[in-house]
Amino acid sequence: MTEEAFKAQAAFAGEKKPSMLRRRVGHDYAGRQMYMITMVTEGRRPLLGQVVGCSDAPKGSPDEPTVRLTSLGAEVAREWWACSAHHPEIAVVALQLMPDHLHGVLFVKEQMEKPLGMALRGFKQACNRHYRELILGQQPTPASQSPASQSPASQSPTSPSSASPSSYVALPTQHTPTAASQKRDRRGEDRTHGLLFAKGYNDRILFTGGRLERWLNYLEDNPRRLLMKRERPDLFRVQRNVQVADLSFSALGNLFLLDRPCLLQVQCSRRLTDVEIQQTTEYFMKACQRGAVLVSPAISPGEKAVMRAAFEHGYPVIVLLENGLTDLAKPGGKRMDACMEGRLLLLAPWAHHNERITISRSQCLSLNEMARAICAR
């Protein structure tokens, strides 16, 4: 990549741009690579489907969490699985459609003539044609009769299985064709908004082998996670200006953990040996058995070991974060289940930042002092 191209990409990536507009500076988006792509509908409108089932239903049961696609969602799924037909260099690995967004995994098998973003732009344009027909009531144009329309829809994150029209749910909004509806949607003209999907997309780049399996599990688990958030919105809603010990935090999780009678700070020196870390961990596990709630930013190896052990044993923990919480923040992985069970609270004293920042010594000291103040109150 030339110096001019690098500077241009750096300017686009920008430190303060939203995640849907940022790209990895210096990365070759036309080269061989695997990505997880996320797109959200404009205005987060639930146009693609409806999540049904129960969050605690076992896999394979009638009530297993799943997404029942709308007719528009089925067309979007077909277009996604058809990406390989339009771009042979791309293999479609997985797709998970949600009511207002999609997650998909793509594998660029060989060098592309143009960056991946151009292929995704074409996907969006194809989806817009279905949006105009199904939502705005416009008549389809010959361009909408693309090979993608012959591709199977999918409700599975791993394979393009066919979907029966009888399983579709009604679209949230249907417009009777009018002269006004035949006009182009204004949001597509100001270069700030999209039509069906919002402008831009988020990409995650696969750098380690084990991450692909985590991606696929994340996609498959998305319907269950959404049902969990709906069933316990109090535990999954980011709350601002939570006052604790004269300090102000953004919080996510079970605030009632702060009212437990025994809050115990976990602070360990970086000089601890492996044996000392093991002894320290055993000490705190005994405290947890007696009802203590551990509080820590989990920065040093010892702190991480203790907090990880408490978490894996199912004990409640309060974790202080260096990076702040966005409005749509949610716990990842096993933290989601811990949050649902009411045994996790995340506290963030500072604002969220997009850029990757190595935590400073002063921040470490501040977070540990906050943990001490929370426990001492």
N, C-alpha and C positions, 0 to 999 in steps of 0.2 A: 504494500500500500504506500502510495506516495505521501510526502509530508503534507501536501495540499489536501489530499483526500482525508488523511488522518485528522487534520484540523477541522475540515468540514464536518466529519462524523462526530468529532468531539463537541463541536458547537451544537449539533443536533441532539446528541446524547444529553448534554447539559446537566449540571448537578441538581437543578431544582425541577426538572420536568417530571410529570406524572409517569408512573410505571408503564402505562400504555403507550408512551411516546419515546421512551428511552431505549437505546441500543448499546450494545457493548462496543466501546471504542476500540478500533483496531481489529475487530473480528471480521473474517471473510464470510459474509452471509450468502455467498454463492458456492462455497466449498462444501466438501463432504462433512456432514454434521447431523446430529439428532437434536430436535427441539421439542419443548412443550409450549404450545401456543394457547393463549387465553384471549378471547374477545368478549366484550360485553355489548348488549343491545343499547342503542341510544336511549338515554333516560332510564336505563335498567328496566325497561318494560318487559313483563313476563310473557313474551310472544311465542316462545319456542316449545313450551310444554308445561306440565303440572306434575309436581312430585307427589306420589301417593305411597301408602303403606304405613308401617310403624317402625320407628327407629330401632326398637329392640327385637324386631321380628328376625328369626334365623334365616340365613341365606337359603334360598330355594323354596321358602314357604310362600303361600299366597300373599302374605302381607309384607314380603321383603320390599324395602324401599326401592322405588324405581321411578323413572320419568316417563310419563305418558305424553307423547309428542302431540303437538298441534299439527295441522296440515302444513303450516309454514315450517315448523320444526323438522318435519319429515323431509321437506324439500332441502332445507339447510344441510341435513345429514347426508342426503344424496349428493349434494354438491361437494361436501367435504371428502366423501369416499371417492369421488370422481377426480380428485386433484391429480392422481397418478395418470389418468387418461389424458389430461391436458399437459402434464409435465412428467414425462417418463423418468426424469432424474429423481423424482420424489416418490417415496414409498409411504403410504398412509398406515401408521401403526395403530392408532387408537383414536377414539372420539367419545366424549361424554357431553351430551347436551343437557343443560339445566334451563329452568324457565327464562332466565335473563342473561345467560352467558354460555359459552362453550369452552371446553378444554380439549385439546387434541394434540397428539404426538405425531410428528413428521420426521422422516429420515431422508435427508438429502444424500442419495447414494453416490453421486458423482458430480463433478463440477458443473454448475449451471451457467448458462450464458448470461443470465441476469440474476440479481439477488433474490432471495426467498420472498422478500417483501412484495415483489412484483406478482408472484404467484398468489400470494394472499390477497393482494388487491383484486386480482381477477376473481377469486373466490367470493369476495365481498360484492363485487359487481353482479355476479350471477345470483347471489342471495337477494340483492336489491330488486332484481327482476321479479322474483317470486313475491317479495314484499309488496311491490306495486300492484301485482295482480291480485293477491289474496287479501291485502289490508286496505289498499287505496282503491281497489275495484277497477284498476286499469286493465285493458285488454292486453293479453300477452303479445309480444312482438316475436318475429321469427328468431331473433337472437336468443330468446329464452328457451327455445327448443334445442338446447345443447345436449351433447352426449351425457352430461351430468344428470339430466332428467331421467335417464334410463338406469342410473346407478341405484343400488338398494339403500333404503334408509336404515338407520341403526339406533337402537337404544342401548347398545352394549358399548363399553369403552374399548373393547379389544377386537371386535369382529363386525363386519357389515351385514348383519342378519336382516332379513326383510321385515317390514312392519305392515300389519293389516290396517287399511283405512278405518275399520270399525273400532280400532283401539285409539284413534286420535281423540283428543279433547277439543272442545270448541275454542276458537281463537278468542282472546280476551276482548278484542275490538274488531268489529266488522263495519265497514262503511258502504252505504249504498252509493253506487257510481253517480257522481254528479260532475258538472262542468268544472267545479273547483277541484275535485279529486283527480281530474285528468291532468292538472298542472303539476309540475315538478315540486316535490316537497321542498320547502324553503330551507330546511336544515341541510340539504345537500348542496347548497349554493354558497354558503358563507365560509367554507373550508375550516369551520370550527367544529361542526357536527357531522355525523354520518347520517345514513338513512336507516337501514335496519340495524347495523352495528355502529357503535361509536367509532370515532376516528382513532386509528392506531390499533395496536395490539401489544400484549406482553409476551415476551419470549424468554424461556429458560433454556440454557444450553447444557447438553449432557457432556460432562467431563469425566465422570467415573461410572464404571459398569453397574455398580449396585444401585445407582440412582434411578435407572430406568424402571426397575421393579417397584421402587417407591412411587414413581410417577404413576404407573399403572394402578397401583393400589389406591392412590389418592383419587384418581379419576373414578374408579369403581365405587369408592366410599362416599363420593360427593352427595348423592341423594340422601343417604343416612345422616350425613352431617347437617344438611339443610333441615331435615325433620327434627334433629336434636335442637337446633337453634330455634325452631318454631315452638317446640314443646317447652323449652326453658329460656325464653328471651331475656329474662333477668340475668342469666349467667353468661350470655353471649353478646351483650350490648356494651359497647365501650362507654364508660361513664367518665365525665370530665370533672375537674376541680373537686376531687374527693379529698377531704381534709383529714389527715392523720398526723397526730403529734405535731401540730402547727406546720405541717408540710402539705403541699398540694400535688396530687397525682392524677394521671389518667389511669383508669382501672378496668380490668376485664376478668370476670370470674366471680367467685363467691366472697362478697364483702363481709359476710358474717364470720369468716375466719379471723377477722381482726378483733372480734369480740370473745374469742376463746380465752380462757383464763391463763393459759401458759403459752406465751410466744417466746421462742428461743432463737437467738441470733446464731448463725453459723458463719464464723470468720476464722480462716485458717492461714497460717503463714505459708508462703511459697517454699520455704525451706524444709517443710515436713518431708520425712522419708516415706517410702511406701508402707513401712511397718507402722509408722506414726499415723499415717492417713487411715490405715485399717483400724487402729485402736480408736481414733477419733470417730470414725464412722460407727463403730460398735457402741460408743458412748451415746451418740445422738440417737441411734436406733432404740436404745433402751429408754431414752427420754420420750421418743415418739410413742412407745408402747404405753407409757404413763399418761399420754394425752397431749404432749407438746406439739405445737405447730412450728415448723422450722421457717426461718426468715433469712434470706440471703440473696445477693446478686449472683452468687455462684460464679466467681471469677477465677480464683486460684484452683489448682488441681485438687486440693483437699476439699474445698467448698463444693466443687462439682461432684466429687465422689460421694460426699455426704448427701447432697440434695438428690442426686440420681438414685442412691440407695433408698432414700425415704420415698421418692416417687414410685419406684418399682415395687416397693412393699405396700403401696396403697395408702401411705400416710399423707395428710394434708400439708401443703407447702405454700409459702408466699414468696414469689420471686420478683426481685427488683430488676428492671430492664434499663439498659443504657439508651436504647433507641425507643422513641415514643410509639404510641399506638395510633394508627389511622382510624378513621370512622368505621371502616369495613374490616378492621383487623379481626382475626380469629385464630385460636390456637391451632398449632399444627400437630399432625401425628397423634400419638397417644395422649398429648395434652388435651385434645378435644374431648376424649372420654373422661379424663380426669376433671375437666371443667364441668361436664354434664353431671358427674357424680358429686360435684360440690367440694372437691378437695384441692382446688387450685385457684390462686389469685395472682394475677400479674399486675404490678404497679410500675408505672413509668413516670418519673418526675420531669422529664424533658420532652421537647417536641420531637416529632418524627422527622427523620432525614432520609433522603434517597441515597446519598452517596455512602460508600463503604468507609467507615472510620474506625481506626484502631483506638480502643478505649484508652484514655490517658490515666496516668497515676492519680492525678487530682480527682478524676471522675470515680475511680475505684475507691478512693478514700471517702468521697462524698456519699457514694452508695452504701458503703459499709457503715458510715455514720448515720444514714437514714434508717438502715436496718436496726441499728442499736436504739435509735430514738423510738421506732415503732414498738420494739420489745419492751422498752423502759416505761412507756406511757401507762 
